[in-house]
Amino acid sequence: MNDIYRIFLIALITLASAIPAIAQVSFKVNAPRQVIEGNKFNITFVLRNGEGDSFKEPKVEGANRLYAATSHSYGSQWVNGVSTSSTSEEYTITYRAVKAGKYNVGAAKVLVDGKEYSTDPFTLEILPPDKTASAQGSGSSGGVQIDNYDSQSAGKQVSANDLFIRINLSKSSAYEQEAVVCTIKLYTKYQISQFMPTLQPSFNGFLIEELPISPSLNNVEHVNGQNYMVAELKKCILFPQQSGELTITSGNYDVTVVQFENIRTMFGTMRQPVEKQLSVKSNSQKISIKTLPTPKPASFNGAVGKYTVQSEIKPQVLKTYEAATLSVVVKGQGNIKYIKAPQIQFPAQFDVYDPQNTANASPSGNNVSGTMTFEYTFIPQYVGKYEIPVTDFSYFDPAKGEYVTLSIPEYKLSVAKGTGTASQVPVSNGIERKNTDILHIKTGNLNLQKTHESFISGFAYWLWYLVPAVMLTIILVYYRKSLKEHQNIALMRTKHANKLAKKRLKLAKGYMMTNDSNKFFGELLNAIWGYLSDKLGIPVSELNKENISAVLAASEVESEIIAELMDLLDKCEFAQYAPEIADASIKDMYDRTVSLMNKLENLKKKR
C-alpha cells in the first residue's frame, strides 16, 4: 500500500511540474517624457501574458498621429523543474510633435478575457525647436542641435553657447539662516565622454546640506531658445550665515565632448566620433541676504523656519537624589540642525546638567525637515513642591517675515523622599542631615583625649604636601601643552586626519561591497579630498590639484608619490562622472587609495 501511495505522489508531482505556471497579466506604457517640436516619436503599449481585444489608445495633445503597428512574441523556459511561459503584445503608435507645451496623456485600455486593463497616465513635454534650426530641420545652415549629428561636425568650434555651467538658485534673496536650494548644472549640445572637476565650487558664508544626485545627461531643457542636454553636477541646501551680497562659484571643469566626421569607406560614407578636450571656467551667482528684523525676542536663539514644540518629564513620580529628564522636542523644517537649546529655569534645589542635543533631520523638498530633541537631566536634592516656569521658544518665519513665539508649559513638581543620597547623606546621632555644608552640633560625651605627639616633624606630614605638589605640576604642564595643541587648529586637523579618513573609507567600502559604483566613487573622493585638506592644512576653498602638488613638493615628498596621487584623483573623478565608461574596478581603486594614504602617513611620521 505504501508503494502505491509513493508512486501516486511522484506521478502527481511530475504532472504538476509539467503544467506551465500561470503568469500575471500586465499592461504598461513605454513613452518618452520629452520630445522636440517637429520630431517623430513612438509610444508603445505593452500587454504581457494575455490576448488583447478592443484596444483603445489615448489622445495625445500637441502631436499628430502618423501610423500604428502591432507585434506579438512568445517565450517559455524550464527552471528547476518548473515550466514558465510568457506572451507579449505591443501596440506601437508613431507621432510627430507639432506644438510645444506640457500635455497630460491619459490611459490606454484593452480587454483580456472580458476584464479591462489600463495603463498609467503620464505627462509628455514637447520642447520648442532651436531658433537656429533651419526650416527643414537639417541644422546644416544653423547652429548645433542635440538631435542632429550632422550639426555636430568635427572641427567646428564649441562656443560658450554650446557648452556651459549654470548655477540655479531657488531664491534671488533670502533672510539669514533661511534655506536656499542651489543646483549646479551642466548644459551641453554635445555628448560628453569625460568630465573632471579641477576646482570645486565655493559656498563662502553658507552652511551646506548636500543632496544626493546621479550626474548623467538624462534630461533636456529649453534655455534662451535652445535645447540642451542637462546633468546635475551638485545640489545642496544652503543656510546663509551672514547678511549682505554673497557669491557662489561653480568651479572649473575639464570636459571632453564628442563631435562627428564623415569618412568614405568601401561600404559607403560612415560617421566617426571625434573627441575634443575643453576647459570650462567657473562662473558665479550672487544672492542678496537680508538681516533678520529687530528687535528680536529675548527667547530667540537663531531658529529660522517653521516649528512646533512639545515637552515631557520622565519619570512622572520624582524622588530626591534620583535623576529625571525634561525632554523638549522641536519639530518642523528650516535650519533645525543648528537650533540652540532653550534656557529652562530649574529650581535652585535641583542639580542640573548641560542638555544633550539629538538631531533627526534630513533634506525634504527645498528644505530640511525633522526633529531636534533637547534632554535636560536634573536631580532633586530636597523633598517639597517646586515649579518650572513657562519657557518661551521663538523662531523667525521667513514666509511671514515675522517672529513667532511658542510656549513650553510650566511644570508643578512634587518631590518625594528617595533612597539615594546627594553626596551620601548620613544620619548622625539620630538627626538627619538637612544640608551638605552645615552639620548638626554633636552633644554628649565627646571622648576627648590629650596627646603630645609632634606630627610636623614626621616624613608622612611633608609627604602629604610633596606628592600633591608634584602631581599638580605634572597636571599643569600637561594641561598647558594640551591647551596649546587644541588652539592650533591646523595641528589638530593634521593629527586626526588619518582617523577621519578611515571613517570615510569605511563608508566607501560599504558601497564597494554592494557594488554601488556611483556612491562608492563619491565617498572615495570625499575621503581623499578630506584627508588631504586636513593633513596638509589646505582650506576647502583652496583645495585643488595645483595647491596639493605644491605643498607636497615643499614637504619633500617624492615625485612618484605625487604623480600617483594626481593619477588617482583623475581616475576617481572620471569614474564618478562617467561610471559607465570607467576602466578600473572599484576594488582596485579602493586598494590604491588605502595604500597611498599609508605612504603619505608614513612619510609624515618619518619627517
Secondary structure, DSSP 8 states (H G I E B T S, - for coil): -HHHHHHHHHHHHHHHHHS-B----EEEEE--SEEETT-EEEEEEEEESS--EEEE----TTEEEEEEEEEEEEEEEEETTEEEEEEEEEEEEEEEE-S-EEEEE---EEEETTEEEE---EEEEEE---TTS-TTS--SSS--BTTBGGGSBTT----TTTEEEEEEES-SEEETT--EEEEEEEEESSEEEEEEEEE--B-TTEEEEE--------EEEEETTEEEEEEEEEEEEEEE-S-EEEEEE--EEEEEEEEEEEEEETTEEEEEEEEEEEEE---EEEEEEE---SS--TTEEEEEEEEEEEEEEESSSEETT--EEEEEEEEEEESGGG---------TTEEE---EEEEEEEEETTEEEEEEEEEEEEEE-SSEEEEE--EEEEEEETTTTEEEEEEE--EEEEEE--SS-SS---EETTEE---SS------S-----------TTSHHHHHHHHHHHHHHHHHHHHHHHHHHHHH-HHHHHHHHHHHHHHHHHHHHHHHHHTT-HHHHHHHHHHHHHHHHHHHHT--GGG-BHHHHHHHHHHTT--HHHHHHHHHHHHHHHHHHH-GGG--S-HHHHHHHHHHHHHHHHHHHHH-
